Amino acid sequence: MIPAPGTERTKLVATSAGLLVGGLGFVLTLLDWSPSLTRTALATRYFSGFYDLQGRRLLAGHVDVPTGSLGIEGFVHDGKTFMYFPPWPAILRLPVLLTTHEYDGQLTILSMAIAWIVFAVMVAKLVWLLVPMLGGDEAVTPMNGAVVAAFLAAATGGTFLTFDAAQPWVYHEAYMWAVAAVIGGVYWLVRVLARPSRHATWWLFVFALLSVGSRATEGWAISLTAIGLGLWWRYWPRRTQTNPLWWRVLLAGAIPLALSIALNEYKFDQVYIFPLQDQVWTHLNAQRRAALAANGGGLTGPQFFTTSFMAYLRPDGIRFVDYFPFITLPAHAAPAYDGVVVDQTYRTGSATSFMPLLMLMFLASLVAVSWPRARRELALLRLPMLVTVLVTSGVMGYGYYSARYASEFVPALVLGGAIATALLCGWLRRRPAWRLPTLAILSIGAVFSIVAQMSIGVTMAAYVHRGDQLERYVQWQHDISPRQQARLVSQVQTLPTGGTTDDLAILGDCQTLYINTGDKYEPWLPVQDRDRVLQLSPVGRLRPGRVTLLTVSGNNRETVQLEVDRHDRARFVTRNGSNTARGQWFDIPTAGGVRLGIRNLISFGFFQFQSTPGGAVGYLPSVYFDPQWNSLPALLTVADHPRALSRLGFTMQEQPGLPMTLCNELADEAGISLGSH
C-alpha cells in the first residue's frame, strides 16, 4: 500500500521529536551531566570491568575468570570462578579488547549507549507497526504523530532504564541489553504473527539469542514463547493447515534456549538458576545465609510475591520533597511481608509510581487484548503480552529488592504503551474534541516520568560514586533549595548515627560533612572531609623510639606511627591489623620540622598520608564493614601522646587544611555557630 502524502514526513518528525526528548533525558543521566565518555559508577571502576575480564578470558578460550577478580560477585564452583551474568556484553567488547588494554573497565557507558539505541529503534518500529494495524488507517495525521511522539518520549526516557543509566556498572549494563533485546524480540514476534516470513523468523532468532546472552529471565521468556508458537503452528488440531514456518520459529527459540542451558550447565551444573551457596558474598554475609536457610536453600518462590508486589507495584512507591531533586525513592528500604526472610533490601521505587502513564496504558491494553471478543489484530498480541509478563516473573518471586529490578517491568509497560498509543490514534480520529486534552495528558505523563527517573538517577549516581559527584549533588541542593535544605542540617561531635533520609551532619567545626542515604547497609556517607596537617617540630636531642600519632576506627587496629632511629632519622609507619607499610627513612630538617599531610580520598574509601620530607607514607581505609557487613565511615583521631613525643624529642601541633566552603555555607544557613571558618 502506498502511504498517504505527508505520512512518511510526519512519521519522521514525530519519531525524531519523541526520541530527542526521551534520549536527552537518558543521555544526560548516562553522562551524569558531564562530558566524560568513560565514566564508571565507582571511581575505582570496580563492578564496571567484569565484562572486560570475561571477554579477555573468552579470547583465551576459557569461560571462568581469574580467582578473586569478581570479589563478592564471584561464584566459585568446582574450584573455578565464574560470572553469573551471561556473556553477550563481553562478546560485544571483543573488537576493542583484541586491539588495546587502554579502555579496560571504561567501556560500560559506551555499551549502555549502544543498547539504548537498539532499544529506541525497536520501540519506534514497534509502535509504527501497531498504529496502522490497530488504528485502521495507513495515513499518519499530525495528531497521530504527536501522540506517538509523546509515547516515544515516555518509553525511551521515562522508564527505569534511565535510572539504570546513572550507574554504569555490570548490573545496569546487563539490564540495558536485556530490555533492548526483549523489546526487539517482541517486535519480531508481532511481525511473525501478523505477517509470517523467513526474514521475521530470522530476526526473532537473533533477538532471542541476544536476550539469553544478556539476562536469563528475558531470554527464557522469548525462547519458550517462540518454541510454544512453533509447536502450536505444527500440532494445534483446529488449524486447517500447518504453517510452513513452524520449524523455523521452533528453532528460533530452541537454539538460544539450548545454548543458555549448556552454558549454565557448564558453569554451575544446573539448567537455569545459579547456586547462591557458591557465591563469595554468601560466605561473607550472615543475612544471605539466613535467607537461604529460611527459604529452602534458594531465594525464589511464591512466598516473595506480596513483598515484591508492594516493592514494585504499589501506587505510593515514590517520595516527593520540597528540596532538590524533589522526587526521590521511598525513604526506607522495601519491607518484607507475610513473615518472609529476604536477602538484601534497598530503597525501591515502584513502576506504578515512576511510570504512571505507561502503567495506565499497559492496563488498558491488557484489558483490550484479553477481551474474549477482541478483534483478530488485538488477539494476535496476546502472545507478545504474555512474553513481557513472563519477564516480570523473575523479580516477582525473588527475595532481593533493589530499584534496578523495576527494569523488569519495562518491556510489559512499553508494549502496553505502544498498543494503547495505536488504539488512541484510531479513537482520536473519530473524536476530535478529545485530541488536545488527550495529548496534554500524554505529554504531562511523559515529562513527569522522565524527570522522575532523572531525579533518582542523579541521587543514586552521587551516592554510589561519592567524592566530587556527591559534593556536587549537595551543592546543587544548596543552590536550588537552600532554605529547605537547612532543615536537614545538624551538628555532631562524633560519627553520626540514626537520623532520617537526606539528613546532613556537620562533624565539629566543619571537619567532615556527612549525608544520610536512607540505606540500611550504608546509612551515612562523607560528603567532604577537610585536609589536616600534623606539624612535628624537633625540640632538643632526638632519641630512638616509636609513638602512635593517629588512630582510625575500624575492624582492625589501624594506626600511623612515627619512628626515630639511632642515627636521628625518622620515618612513618602505617598499620592495618597485621599489615604494615613502612615509609622511607629521612633526615630531620634543621628548620621547619616535619609535616604529615592527611587527606580523605572519599571516592576511593582511603585516607592518604604523605610527609614532607619523606614523601608517600601509606593509606588506611576510611570506610569499614561491621560484623553485619554494614558499610560505615571510619573516624580518624589524632592521638594525644605529648609525653611519648617529648621522649623522642618532638612536639606536635595539628593544623587544619583549607576551610570547606560548602560546609560553612550549610552551617550558616542552618544557624550553626562554628568555632572558626
Secondary structure, 3 states (H helix, E strand, C coil): CCCCCCHHHHHHHHHHHHHHHHHHHHHHHHHCCCCCCCCCCCCCCCCCCHHHHHHHHHHCCCCCECCCCCHHHCEEECCEEECCCCCHHHHHHHHHHCCCCCCCCCCHHHHHHHHHHHHHHHHHHHHHHHHHHHHCCCCCCHHHHHHHHHHHHHHHHCCHHHHHHCCCCHHHHHHHHHHHHHHHHHHHHHHHHHCCCHHHHHHHHHHHHHHHCCCHHHHHHHHHHHHHHHHHHHHCCCCCCCCCCHHHHHHHHHHHHHHHHHHHHHHHCCCCCCCHHHEHHHHHCHHHHHHHHHCCCCCECHHHHHHHHHHHCCCCCCEECCCCCCEECCCCCCCCCCCCCCCCECCCCCHHHHCHHHHHHHHHHHHHHHCCCCCHHHHCCHHHHHHHHHHCHHHHCECCECHHHHHHHHHHHHHHHHHHHHHHHHHHHCCHHHHHHHHHHHHHHHHHHHHHHHHHHHHHHHHHHCHHHHHHHHHHHHHHCHHHHHCCEEEECCCCCCCCCCCEEEECCCCEEEEECCCCCCCEEEEEECCEEEEEEECCCCCCEEEEEEEECCCCCEEEEEEECCCCEEEEEEEECCEEEECCCEECCCCCCEEEEEEEECCCCEEEEEEECCEEEEEEECEEECCCCCEEECCEEECCCHHHHHHHCEEEEEEECCCCHHHHHHHHHHCCCCCCC
